[in-house]
């Protein structure tokens, strides 16, 4: 099977940390990325969960609106806690 070169750009500190981690496993960065690609192709998905951080994506106005709604819906509970 023929091989090709792939260039990946990443933060210098992240690369150093990844090199150290993969070295502890006896792997090169190249071997680790090849393993990732093979598993992704085999499973036909990214082989780990990817989620969005809703708080960082929401605007302050959105967050305030949600907070006010929750406070209104739970007013009795808040009053009980305050006693």
N, C-alpha and C positions, 0 to 999 in steps of 0.2 A: 504494500500500500504506500503510495507516494505521500510525502508530508509537505506542508506549506508553512510559511512563517506567518505569524499573527502578531500584530503590535497592539499592546494594551497600555493606555495612559492612566496613571493613578497617582495619588498623593505619595510623595517620597516616604513619609513616615508610615503610611499604611503598607507600602511595599516592604519596608524593613520589618514591620511587625508580622506580616504574612510570611516572609522568608524565614523568620525565626520560628514561627509556629509550625510551618510545613517541614522545616528541617528537623524539628523534634519528632515528627512522624516519619522521618526518613524520606521525605519527598522534596522535590524541587518545586518552585512556583509553577513551572511548565507542567509537571506531572499532576499537580493539584488542579490546575485549570482544565487539563485534559480529562481528569476524573469527573470534574463537574460537568463538562460538556457531554461526556458519554452517558452519565446518569440522566441528564436533562433529555437527551435524545431517546434513551431507553424508556423513560417514564412519560415522555411527551409533555413535560411541564418543568417549571423551575423547581428543583428538588428541595425547596424549603418554602415556608409560608411568607408571603409578602403582604404587609398591611400598610395603610396610610395612617398617619398621626392626625386624627381629626382636630385636635386642639390647635395644632400649629397651622392647619389649613383654614380654620374658621377665623372670621374677622372679629374684632372686639365687640362690635355691635351685635353680631350673631350670638356670641357667648353671653353677653348681657341679656339678650332677649330670652335665651334658654334659661339663664339663672332666674330671671324674674318669673318666668312661667313655672319653674319648679318651686320657687318660694310661694307663689300664689296657690299652687296645687297642694302644697304641704303646710299651709299656714297653721292648721290646727296642730299638727305634729310639732312644729317649731314652738308654738305657744306652750304645749305640754312640756317640752324639753326646758323651756325657760323658767318653769315653776320650781 
